[in-house]
């Protein structure tokens, strides 16, 4: 897992931002990605809530879980732990949209993505992170998007 400490010096303004704020619990960030290993030590003290979706089960050793946990650590990693996240004091919604075995491509239909976005908004998200994309066969977005 890439530690934000390793890239922080290269991210212009990040250290300055952290000197002013590490996020606000009044701000809710939704993460639409693979399942997140909430037992990872970087999340100790983080205010994260997993929202149930069509993706069943919990984080494992598959590509979807590894990706979801990595992205969550970049955002929510607590500064007293092994990964310093960008906004560790913000509240987080973990909304799994990807599942899959190691080596499988991560996929989510546009309809399921739209449903997850609606779930994020209904659960109070102010910001939504989606680390993915997909071209539709028709070349147009699902109407609900």
Buried (B, 14 or more C-beta within 10 A) or exposed (E): EEBBEEEEEEEEEBEEEBEEEBBEEEBBBBBBBBBBBBEBEBBEEBEBBBBEBEBEEEBBEBBBBBBBBBBBBBBBBBBEBBBBBBBBBBBBBBBBBBBBEEEEEBEBEBEBBBBBBEBBEEEEBBBBBBBBEEEEEEEEEEEEE
